Amino acid sequence: MAGQKYSIDKIIQILSEAKMSSMSSVCRKYSICASTFYRWQKHYSGFSSDQAKKLVILEAENSALKKILAEKELENATLRDFIKKNDL
């Protein structure tokens, strides 16, 4: 997947600009497709720039915590299998 072309601040600015003019003209101006615009609108509508940044940080933290949890669950399952095999 390619890197992010627009920062969160820019996305918020593009969404607010689309409220003032047509969505198609904004999409042409910034060279984005309609599906990208609607995905951004679904994800960032109603947020200020600071709130959107906090959301991204929280999503990254949540992802990291889920990864840690999955690793611990795998470790626990391995230990349970070891105990069953060795009748401890």
C-alpha positions as CSV (number, residue, x, y, z in Angstrom):
1,M,0.0,0.0,0.0
2,A,1.3,3.4,-0.9
3,G,2.0,6.0,1.8
4,Q,-0.5,8.6,2.8
5,K,-0.6,11.4,0.3
6,Y,-2.5,13.9,2.4
7,S,-2.1,14.7,6.1
8,I,-5.1,14.6,8.4
9,D,-5.1,18.4,8.5
10,K,-5.3,18.5,4.7
11,I,-8.1,15.9,4.6
12,I,-10.1,18.0,7.1
13,Q,-9.5,21.1,4.9
14,I,-10.6,19.2,1.8
15,L,-13.8,18.0,3.4
16,S,-14.7,21.5,4.6
17,E,-13.9,22.9,1.2
18,A,-16.3,20.4,-0.3
19,K,-19.1,21.8,1.9
20,M,-18.6,25.2,0.2
21,S,-18.4,23.9,-3.4
22,S,-19.3,20.7,-5.2
23,M,-17.7,17.4,-4.3
24,S,-16.7,16.6,-7.9
25,S,-14.8,19.9,-8.3
26,V,-12.9,19.3,-5.1
27,C,-12.1,15.7,-6.2
28,R,-10.7,17.0,-9.5
29,K,-8.8,19.8,-7.8
30,Y,-7.0,17.4,-5.4
31,S,-6.9,14.4,-7.8
32,I,-8.8,12.1,-5.6
33,C,-11.6,9.7,-6.6
34,A,-15.1,9.9,-5.2
35,S,-14.7,6.7,-3.2
36,T,-11.7,8.2,-1.4
37,F,-13.7,11.4,-0.7
38,Y,-16.6,9.4,0.7
39,R,-14.3,7.2,2.8
40,W,-12.7,10.3,4.3
41,Q,-16.1,11.8,4.9
42,K,-17.3,8.7,6.7
43,H,-14.1,8.6,8.8
44,Y,-13.4,12.2,9.5
45,S,-16.6,14.2,9.2
46,G,-17.5,16.2,12.2
47,F,-13.9,16.1,13.6
48,S,-11.6,19.0,14.1
49,S,-8.0,18.6,13.1
50,D,-6.9,17.9,16.7
51,Q,-9.7,15.3,17.3
52,A,-8.8,13.5,14.1
53,K,-5.1,13.4,15.1
54,K,-6.1,11.9,18.5
55,L,-8.3,9.4,16.7
56,V,-5.4,8.2,14.5
57,I,-3.1,7.9,17.6
58,L,-5.7,5.9,19.5
59,E,-6.3,3.6,16.6
60,A,-2.6,2.9,16.3
61,E,-2.4,2.3,20.0
62,N,-5.4,0.0,19.9
63,S,-3.8,-2.0,17.0
64,A,-0.6,-2.4,19.0
65,L,-2.5,-3.6,22.1
66,K,-4.5,-6.1,20.0
67,K,-1.2,-7.5,18.6
68,I,0.2,-7.9,22.1
69,L,-2.9,-9.6,23.3
70,A,-2.8,-12.0,20.3
71,E,0.8,-12.9,21.1
72,K,0.0,-13.5,24.8
73,E,-2.9,-15.7,23.9
74,L,-0.7,-17.7,21.5
75,E,1.9,-18.1,24.2
76,N,-0.8,-19.3,26.7
77,A,-2.1,-21.8,24.2
78,T,1.4,-23.1,23.6
79,L,2.0,-23.5,27.4
80,R,-1.4,-25.3,27.8
81,D,-0.5,-27.7,25.1
82,F,2.9,-28.3,26.7
83,I,1.3,-29.0,30.0
84,K,-1.2,-31.5,28.5
85,K,1.5,-33.4,26.7
86,N,3.7,-33.7,29.7
87,D,0.9,-34.4,32.2
88,L,2.1,-31.7,34.6
